[in-house]
Every structure is written in C-alpha cells, then in structure tokens.
C-alpha cells in the first residue's frame, strides 16, 4: 500500500471536519479563507468549550494566537472530544 503525504492545508481540513464540522463549513477552501460573519454566529451560540476550541482552531489557521486561546481555561471547559482534537494537533502540529 502506498502512503500519500498530505499537505498542511488538507490535514487541517480533515482535522477540522472531524473535530468540529460546523466550523469546517464556515471555510471557503477554494479561496483559503473563512467567513468571519459565520464564525461570529457560531461564537454567539457556542458554549465556553466550543468557543475555546474555535479560538484554538482559528489560531492554528492564522499561525498565531490572535484569538486569545488559553490552554488552562480550555482544559477546564472543553469536551473530551475537543481536548483530544487539540492534543492530536499538539502531538504533530501542522500549519496550513
């Protein structure tokens, strides 16, 4: 079986689609951007854990912590699935 290496953007897409499909749908992958209005709508209704995960994922996308992600806060409010998604990324980080 031949293994195909995925580029960072594809890895991000797959990671995000599994971790939080609603955020995945805010992206226009053909233009490499997301719709800020759609993300803001998600954040309006997000619980604290989901809000922390969104801030983390967008920080990965932008390659910087411009959304004030706090790992201590996140650990106390994110679900097990959200924490596992962050841990997966931390084990093998990629920058789309």
ZIDA-V310877 format. One record per residue. RES is the residue in one small letter. PSI is psi in degrees with one decimal (999 if undefined). BURIAL is + if it has 9 or more other ideal C-beta (glycine too) atoms within 8 Angstrom, else -. Layout:
res={RES	RES}
psi={PSI	PSI}
burial={BURIAL	BURIAL}
This chain:
res={x	x	x	x	x	x	x	x	x	x	x	x	x	x	x	x	x	x	x	x	x	x	x	x	x	x	x	x	x	x	x	x	x	x	x	x	x	x	x	x	x	x	x	x	x	x	x	x	x	x	x	x	x	x	x	x	x	x	x	x	x	x	x	x	x	x	x	x	x	x	x	x	x	x	x	x	x	x	x	x	x	x	x	x	x	x	x	x	x	x	x	x	x	x	x	x}
psi={132.0	129.9	133.5	125.4	133.0	141.7	166.1	-38.1	-42.6	-41.2	-42.6	-44.8	-48.3	-42.5	-46.5	-40.5	-38.5	-41.4	-41.8	83.9	-33.2	-37.8	-37.5	-41.1	-10.7	-9.1	143.7	96.1	-26.3	-23.6	1.2	49.3	168.0	160.9	109.7	-39.4	-41.2	-39.1	-42.8	-38.6	-42.7	-44.9	-31.7	-33.0	0.2	143.6	175.3	-38.7	-43.9	-40.2	-42.9	-42.5	-42.1	-44.6	-39.4	-51.0	-41.5	-31.4	-40.5	-45.4	-42.0	-5.4	24.5	160.1	59.5	-0.6	17.4	46.2	129.6	114.4	-34.2	-47.4	-46.2	-42.0	-27.3	-13.6	-19.3	152.2	167.9	-40.9	-44.0	-44.2	-43.3	-35.6	-41.6	-44.3	-41.5	-44.8	-42.4	-33.6	-30.4	72.2	147.7	152.4	103.5	999}
burial={-	-	-	-	-	-	-	+	+	-	+	+	+	+	+	+	-	-	+	+	-	-	+	+	-	+	+	-	-	-	-	-	-	+	+	-	-	+	+	-	-	+	+	-	-	+	-	-	+	+	+	+	+	+	+	+	+	+	+	+	+	-	-	-	-	-	+	-	+	-	-	-	+	+	-	-	+	+	-	-	-	+	+	-	+	+	-	+	+	-	-	-	-	-	-	+}
